Amino acid sequence: MAIHRMYVSPGQKPTEEQVERIRQAASFPITYDEDCPELTDEQYAEFARIAEKQRALAINDPQMVAKCLCLICII
């Protein structure tokens, strides 16, 4: 399995082929291993707490708001 990276610039839109590949990837089952074990409910709750805190900080950063809006437009 390989890691694929893609950098999206503001205003850039994915091709239909890229959108289809993303849809296909979303249907693949999750495979856990020693490098990426399944998380406990407590670990998920901690991630949610941290994400909420980061979103609260990011909403005050105009560049971060612009990046989030750009990603929403792509999806």
N, C-alpha and C positions, 0 to 999 in steps of 0.2 A: 504494500500500500504506500502511496506517495502523498506528500503534502503539496497541495497546489495553492499558490498565492496569487491574488489578483488585487491590483490597486485601482481604485475608482476615483476619478477626478470629479470635482463638482460639475454638474451638467452632463456628465457622461452617462449614457444609457446602455444596458446590456443588449446583446443581440438575442434573437429568438432562440438560437442554439444554446446560448449561455443560460437563458432562463429555463430551458428544458433540462439542461444538465443539473441545474440547481434543484429542480423539481424531482428529478430522478434520485439525486443524492439524498434528498429529504426522506425518500421512501426506504432507504437502506436500513437494516436493523442496526442497533447500537451494539458494538462489540467491546466489552470491558476486558481489561487485562491488568497486569501488575503495574504498568505505567499509568494506566487510566482506570482505576477501580470505580465501581459503582458507589455513588455517594449516599450517605445516610440522610434521613430527614433533617437532622440537626445541621449537617453540612450544607444542605440546600437552603435552610433558613439563614445560615450565616452569609451565604452568597447573596441571598435576596436583601439582607440588611445592608451589606456593603454596596450593592448595586443601587439601592435606594439612596444611600448617602452620596454616591458618586453622581447620580442624576441630579440631586439637589444642588451640588456644587457646579455641575456642568451647565445648568439652566441659566446661570449668571455669567457664563462665558459665551459671548456672541459667536466666536469661531466654532465652538462645540455645537451650539444650536444650529448653525449653518450646516455642519457635517451631518448631524442627525436628520435634518430636513432633507438633505441630499439622499441619504440612504433610504428614507421613507419613500421618496419619489421613485427610486429604483425598484423597490419591492412592489 
